[in-house]
Amino acid sequence: MARIHFLDVTNRDGVQTARLGLSKLQKTMINMYLNEMGIYQSEIGFPTTRHESFYLQANLELAEMGVLQPIRLGGWIRATVDDVERAFQLVPGIKHLNLSIPTSDQMIQGKFQGSLNREDIISMMIDAVEAARAYGTESVGVNAEDASRTETDFLARFGLAARDHGARRLRYCDTLGYDNPFTIYESARALAESVGMPIEVHCHGDLGMAVANSLAGARGTVDGGQDAYINTTVNGIGERAGNADLVATALAITKSRGFSERYQLEPPVDLTRAWKISRYASYAFGVPIPINQPGVGANVFAHGSGIHVDGVLKDPFNYELYSFDEVGRGVQEIVDTGSLICSGEYSGISGFKYLMGRMAVRFKNPAQAEKILELVRYANVASQRPLVEDELLFIAKYPGVARKLLTLIPPD
Ligand SMILES: [Zn+2]
């Protein structure tokens, strides 16, 4: 039986969103949390973008150190030979790539203005896939941008050509959130059957259906006999109305009526990490979690009206579909309401030692403490908000990696 895997794109689609972004350390923390949660792959960024180079290299180093394991780290580039060459020039260790090119007539004509036709699109993609394979890439996925507005036969031909030249997966991008669960089920199933290769479903929420479409697309793919890869983002952060929310999609797969009897996640997602990763992403992006967000919203386990409260007091399952501890909630948190010591770009040694001491971190000597403090200052410059405990611990534990993450050198 084919399975469903999660490929999170927070560090690509999420960070490319207008008015939002993450520092390189924050992106790394997202990868760490995704790994702890058991997510199959993280699309960690843009190997052709110069300011990503050190970050990408540092994360690949963490993978080699066994820290970012077993999660796979992938990069996103355009499906051109130039992008492939530049990616390997800037990030030679990259092992997994997704190559993207538009396939709809709307975009081929609307973006390339008559300079490319359908056949050019296929041959450009083939050349890019072959180039990526020649560099020894472990896996290449091919992204059909605007797949949902692409003519069915052409999309199948595009997918077959990708497979025949060594691609491992076809990403069906519902770039504009145009599909509904019924149409994406049919499209994904037909593609899985005709192309004979695993399908990624990449859904957007312009019509409020990103999670539902992801489930339907995954189901269509599995029914077509192929493994499905659902693209998610933490808190649904992504272009415009956003992507399929990671936690909501995992909940929908595991908790919705009858779904998991036939369609299963591999590896299973550890939902007890949901609260932590959602809260961190909210803080790092500076975007509050809506009170009614599935799993992690403030109201999701709150009850006020008489009949509901009476029912919950007798048995929570009267009005709760899943329990709060399943999504990692219910632990008491200590909130400082008096004096507050926090890190900043102008932090000094005594405040820093106080913060680290609260987490029982001791330093070998003053020089080591100074060195970590300096990195903490730089991390604050990049994120412009006090560091959370996990960030401070990360810097103290992996100062060499942190230094690389904090290095930004614009070219001459
Ligand atoms: Zn997208």
Boltz pocket constraint, residues with backbone or C-beta under 6 A from the ligand:
constraints:
  - pocket:
      binder: B
      contacts: [[A, 13], [A, 175], [A, 202], [A, 204], [A, 238], [A, 239]]
      max_distance: 6.0
